[in-house]
Amino acid sequence: MLVTFKNTGMIEKADIRLDGLTVIAGENNTGKSTVGKMMYSIIKTFNRYEKDARLFQVSQIKNAIDDLYFNFKKEYNGAPGLIDMKEFFDGLENEALALLEKSLANKEIEFILAEKIKGFTEIIKSISGKEPNLGGIPGRIAAVIDKKPPRDTIYKDSFEKYIKSVLSGEVSNKFSKDPAYSITGTDGDNKIFEISGRNGNLKIDVEDRFYFEDATFIESPVILNLVDSLRFSMTEFDGNGDIKKQVELLEKAYAPEYMKDLILKLTKRNTRGDQAKIVEKIRDIIDGYFYYDPEERDFVFEAGNQTFKGVAIASGIKFLGIVNILFLAGFLGKKTLLIIDEPETHMHPQWQLDFAEVLVKLVKEGSHILLTSHSPYLIEALKLYADDILGKNQADFYWSKREKNAFVSCFYHVTHDLSPVYNTLAGPFRKLDRIKAKKLFS
């Protein structure tokens, strides 16, 4: 799949192919991380429809029953002989939610709900002497159960939440004169999706089945030190309205959704003991075992006869351990995208080379990986291992370059010639050489 970004974050234009291994190299603040976070948001959005549609239906059912309950309470509360209204309406809500799980026709649902309400309304009528007004509630609930909300409505709501959580709600380039942005996915001449927006108006158009079923974003192993805080934190998907005000009132932690998603995957189950070659390779690199201990509610590293926990574990071990657990837990595969943001920050150059070999072998087994980096060690290792293990031209390398005197960057496909990347990343070494020369001849 080819994904085209226009006026997205720092990116003026970028065509990024996601098919196996994709590497984006470049300096800081050139839009590398934007690509990963946008792809994470898009993949998650397109795979939440069934869940979000049901949550929408549940919300609409609750609203309809609340309307009926408060109208009845206002008119009949305190009437002698009236059964407890709260108990009845709780039962009505449970019945409606149970019907949501069944494949019934609209008329059948409406009849069941009307029968459920009938006995209650007879009591109301005997007390008040008049027929209670149901406000069309049985039909209203039946319509919600019978028909799922439009996909574009759910997609827009979900995507806006991801963007708010992952990118603070900012998509288009703040410095651009044109606030319009677009992200388009294509397969050959076939358009799969298009997301576009201008001045807060979002449009999502999906024309074909989406390949990826899940995405995982790894930004920093430091989050493993906050495992409990993140597991029980709230994200944009855990409340209504201003989530940050809610977490303040509830005295709970707020977290970007991709961080909580990663922690929940890593703590899903204990997965020690697998003898896959990838797992063995990682264990050889870190010289031990890394896993999550549910009893300790912490990550553990065993080396020889010693055990280390949490903050006592080196960041490089944690990073490799994250990939190890994701593989064992089944979160890396043909229809998933693993997004890794600048892993070299936490690794010695030798481990960067070993890590590159692990990633390329994962791709060989069917995984899809999108990685950003500014490390010449890691980038060259990925290129050499990809050519050797995957074959020539089976991985894509891009160079993100900020345009001179501008707050925009463009992406260039450099798979066949990585020299622009090396020339850029070698700049600091040339500067050091000039400093040394100046001292030598001063």
Secondary structure, 3 states (H helix, E strand, C coil): CEEEEEEECCEEEEEEECCCEEEEEECCCCCHHHHHHHHHHHHHHHCCHHHHHHHHHHHHHHHHHHHHHHHHHHHHCCCCCCCCHHHHHHHHHHHHHHHHCCCCCHHHHHHHHHHHHHHHHHHHHHHHCCCCCCCCHHHHHHHHHHCCCCHHHHHHHHHHHHHHHHHCCCCECCCCCCCCEEEEEEECCEEEEEEEEECCEEEEEECCCCCCCEEEEECCHHHHHHHHHHHCCECCCCCCCCHHHHHHHHCCCECCHHHHHHHHHHCCCCCCCCCCHHHHHHHHHHCCEEEEECCCCEEEEEECCEEEEHHHCCHHHHHHHHHHHHHHCCCCCCCEEEEEECHHHHCCHHHHHHHHHHHHHHHHCCCEEEEEECCHHHHHHHHHHHHHHHCCCCEEEEEEEECCCCCCEEEEECCCCCHHHHHHHCHHHHHHHHHHHHHHHC
